[in-house]
Amino acid sequence: MATVQRSPREHFAITNQTSIHTPSEEATVAEAPSLLSEQQPTQANAAVDQLEASISETKSLSSDKKTQQRLNRVRTMLATASAKAKPAVSEVNTARKPNLAERMVLKKINKKIGKQLSPQNPEKAMLNTGTLATGAVLVLIGLLLLLLTTGTAASVGLVVLIVGAVLLLVGLF
């Protein structure tokens, strides 16, 4: 029986990254939400590091308390977002009842597997066993008649022996 194995949801997003030449307080606030929603946490951390480096280059922004507070807030938001993005192992592997779509897919896959593993013509196999058994019985009867009797019964035994051999050969192929 085939089963559908669930895997974590994958998100793909295309973003346009632009380098910040003259950062300002508005740029730090505007960059943080877009980074959280569209990029992976490692890329977001790299962008925040780049932003922090450009802020430290300008004296007016590096000494500003508000900018430092906003930068710390962005760092904490990134940390919580990355923690939420990685689900716990127990959440992913919990057993639950499959929904309608999963049951239908499972049923369809089971039918395909059953058709591939079953013989092409199952009635033919049953017919062959009956033909083999009949041929074997006729061969035994023909041998007994041929060996134990004389005259007409021996000739009937020979005919039955030949018919039984033919049935054996037909049953084998």
C-alpha positions as CSV (number, residue, x, y, z in Angstrom):
1,M,0.0,0.0,0.0
2,A,1.5,3.3,-1.0
3,T,1.3,6.3,1.3
4,V,1.7,10.0,0.8
5,Q,4.5,11.5,2.9
6,R,4.0,15.1,4.0
7,S,6.9,17.5,3.7
8,P,7.3,21.0,5.0
9,R,5.9,23.8,2.7
10,E,8.5,25.5,0.5
11,H,8.3,29.2,-0.3
12,F,9.9,30.7,-3.4
13,A,10.1,34.5,-3.8
14,I,11.9,36.7,-6.3
15,T,13.2,39.9,-4.9
16,N,15.2,42.8,-6.3
17,Q,18.0,43.7,-4.0
18,T,19.4,47.2,-4.2
19,S,22.4,48.4,-2.3
20,I,21.9,51.4,0.0
21,H,24.2,54.3,-0.8
22,T,22.9,56.8,1.7
23,P,21.0,55.1,4.5
24,S,18.6,57.0,6.6
25,E,16.3,56.2,9.5
26,E,13.4,55.6,7.1
27,A,15.5,53.2,5.1
28,T,16.1,50.9,8.1
29,V,12.4,50.8,9.0
30,A,11.3,50.3,5.4
31,E,13.9,47.5,4.7
32,A,13.1,45.3,7.7
33,P,9.5,44.2,6.9
34,S,10.3,43.4,3.3
35,L,13.3,41.4,4.3
36,L,11.3,39.3,6.8
37,S,8.5,38.5,4.4
38,E,10.4,37.9,1.1
39,Q,13.9,36.5,1.9
40,Q,15.4,33.7,3.8
41,P,16.7,34.4,7.3
42,T,20.4,34.0,6.3
43,Q,20.0,36.5,3.5
44,A,18.2,38.9,5.8
45,N,20.9,38.7,8.4
46,A,23.5,39.5,5.7
47,A,21.5,42.5,4.5
48,V,21.1,43.7,8.1
49,D,24.9,43.3,8.6
50,Q,25.5,45.3,5.4
51,L,23.1,48.0,6.6
52,E,24.8,48.1,10.0
53,A,28.1,48.5,8.4
54,S,26.9,51.4,6.2
55,I,25.3,53.1,9.3
56,S,28.6,52.8,11.3
57,E,30.4,54.6,8.4
58,T,28.3,57.7,8.8
59,K,28.9,59.5,12.1
60,S,25.5,61.1,12.4
61,L,23.6,57.8,12.2
62,S,26.1,55.8,14.3
63,S,25.7,58.2,17.2
64,D,21.9,58.4,16.9
65,K,20.1,56.4,19.7
66,K,16.9,56.0,17.7
67,T,18.8,54.3,14.8
68,Q,20.5,51.9,17.2
69,Q,17.1,51.0,18.8
70,R,15.5,50.4,15.5
71,L,18.4,48.2,14.4
72,N,18.1,46.2,17.6
73,R,14.4,45.8,17.0
74,V,15.1,44.5,13.5
75,R,17.6,42.0,14.9
76,T,15.0,40.7,17.4
77,M,12.3,40.5,14.7
78,L,14.7,38.4,12.5
79,A,15.5,36.1,15.4
80,T,11.8,35.4,16.2
81,A,10.9,35.0,12.5
82,S,13.7,32.4,12.0
83,A,12.5,30.6,15.1
84,K,8.9,30.5,13.8
85,A,10.1,29.4,10.3
86,K,11.6,26.2,11.6
87,P,8.8,23.9,12.9
88,A,9.5,21.5,15.7
89,V,10.0,17.8,14.8
90,S,6.9,16.8,16.7
91,E,4.7,19.2,14.7
92,V,5.8,17.8,11.3
93,N,5.6,14.1,12.1
94,T,2.2,14.0,13.9
95,A,-0.2,11.4,12.6
96,R,-3.5,12.7,11.4
97,K,-6.4,11.5,9.3
98,P,-5.9,12.2,5.5
99,N,-8.2,14.6,3.9
100,L,-10.4,13.9,0.8
101,A,-7.8,14.8,-1.8
102,E,-5.1,12.7,-0.1
103,R,-7.4,9.7,0.1
104,M,-8.3,10.0,-3.6
105,V,-4.6,10.2,-4.6
106,L,-3.8,7.3,-2.3
107,K,-6.7,5.2,-3.9
108,K,-5.5,6.1,-7.4
109,I,-1.9,5.1,-6.6
110,N,-3.0,1.9,-5.0
111,K,-5.0,1.0,-8.2
112,K,-1.9,1.7,-10.4
113,I,0.4,-0.4,-8.2
114,G,-2.2,-3.2,-8.1
115,K,-2.5,-3.3,-11.9
116,Q,1.3,-3.3,-12.3
117,L,1.9,-6.2,-9.9
118,S,-1.0,-8.4,-11.0
119,P,-0.6,-10.7,-14.0
120,Q,-1.9,-9.6,-17.3
121,N,-4.5,-12.3,-17.7
122,P,-5.3,-13.8,-14.3
123,E,-8.0,-16.2,-15.7
124,K,-5.4,-17.8,-17.9
125,A,-3.3,-19.0,-14.9
126,M,-6.3,-20.7,-13.4
127,L,-7.2,-22.4,-16.7
128,N,-3.6,-23.7,-17.0
129,T,-3.7,-25.5,-13.6
130,G,-6.9,-27.2,-14.6
131,T,-5.5,-28.3,-18.0
132,L,-2.3,-29.5,-16.3
133,A,-4.3,-31.6,-13.8
134,T,-6.5,-33.1,-16.5
135,G,-3.5,-34.0,-18.6
136,A,-1.7,-35.6,-15.7
137,V,-4.8,-37.7,-14.8
138,L,-5.2,-38.8,-18.5
139,V,-1.6,-39.8,-18.7
140,L,-1.8,-41.9,-15.6
141,I,-5.0,-43.6,-16.8
142,G,-3.5,-44.2,-20.2
143,L,-0.4,-45.8,-18.8
144,L,-2.4,-48.1,-16.5
145,L,-4.7,-49.2,-19.4
146,L,-1.7,-49.7,-21.6
147,L,0.3,-51.7,-19.1
148,L,-2.4,-53.8,-17.4
149,T,-4.7,-54.7,-20.3
150,T,-4.4,-56.2,-23.8
151,G,-6.3,-55.8,-27.0
152,T,-8.8,-53.0,-27.4
153,A,-8.3,-51.6,-23.9
154,A,-4.6,-51.3,-24.6
155,S,-5.2,-49.3,-27.7
156,V,-7.7,-47.1,-25.9
157,G,-5.0,-46.6,-23.2
158,L,-2.5,-45.5,-25.9
159,V,-5.0,-42.9,-27.2
160,V,-5.7,-41.7,-23.7
161,L,-1.9,-41.5,-23.0
162,I,-1.3,-39.4,-26.1
163,V,-4.3,-37.1,-25.4
164,G,-3.0,-36.6,-21.8
165,A,0.5,-35.8,-23.0
166,V,-0.9,-33.2,-25.4
167,L,-3.0,-31.7,-22.6
168,L,0.1,-31.6,-20.4
169,L,2.1,-29.7,-23.1
170,V,-0.8,-27.3,-23.7
171,G,-1.1,-26.6,-20.0
172,L,2.6,-25.8,-19.7
173,F,2.6,-23.2,-22.4
